[in-house]
């Protein structure tokens, strides 16, 4: 559609900033390095089932060719209870920038994710300088349950993933009665829950490979282009500095 027709049909649109999605823009050369996946879990108990599930997920990811890092949430302060220069905060933020995808795994406590899980996500900024650490990156959500299977925590994690502008994959994992699903060595036993965990990690790697090279284009927005253009215009046309 030419600019004149566009202006006639969509008078509220700035034709200079309007972009038609392009298949060619999605055909970029694939990166050759291993997919970089960061795992966060939401408990500091000595036998933490969210940690054990994350470790099992990491083993699967590594077997699928991914490079993984896991954040140990111990000693991470509450948001605003310490400066951003705190070593654990810096570690988390550097890994968030390093990652191309993430796995978030929380226990369900009082029908919600844990405060430990939320604190980690709260420390990841929506913007860091000119970089959005999570925007366009893939995300898999998981939870462990003390009783029957529930989806409260994963549903909340999905909301947070959307807020952080991440590409949350369709599949997810919820492990019921997690205390029965791991052996004494901390390894997950064979079960339908384990099979689902394999499915989720496989899907995460596929989505990461598919989107990581084009994620800036996938999350580019008309409103932000317009906002940037207005800011530039004001700066260029100001009368004095």
Secondary structure, 3 states (H helix, E strand, C coil): CCHHHHHHHCCCCCCCCCCCCCCHHHCCCCCCCCCEEEEEECCCCCCCHHHHHHHHHHHHHHHCCCEEEEECCCCCCCCCCCCCCCHHHHHHHHHHHHCCEEEEEEECECCECCHHHHHHHHHCCCCECCECCCCCCEEEEEEECCCCCCCHHHHHHHHHHHHCCCEECCCCEEECCHHHCECCCCCECCCHHHHHHHHHHHHHHHHHHHHCCCHHHHCCCHHHHHHHHHHHHHHHHCCCC
